[in-house]
Amino acid sequence: MRSNEGWLSNEQQTTILKQLSKGRVDSVSITYLNETGGARLYLERAGAMSGYQRLSFNITPNGSVQKMIQTAFYNNSILVRQPPDAAKNDLYDVKK
């Protein structure tokens, strides 16, 4: 996270570490956005039965989370599509 080289601010680092401490994570990726000074944090974890979940966070230079997107994927990396009023029979409980 190289804050001493100006890559991420201390506030961004604090936010990232806070997100990492919230639960099980299998994969972490951080992208620095040069044009805005923001950062994008991607966390992935396997589902209880199959598939996986991805959490994407846009983190501003002052450390606030501007946007969080949660998506679920089947094993073959196909996005799970869930109609708004449908039962959640196709989504995997990834928190177990």
PyMOL commands that set and color helices and strands:
alter all, ss='L'
color gray80, all
select helices_A, chain A and resi 3-5+10-20
alter helices_A, ss='H'
color red, helices_A
select strands_A, chain A and resi 27-33+38-46+52-59+65-73
alter strands_A, ss='S'
color yellow, strands_A
deselect
rebuild
show_as cartoon
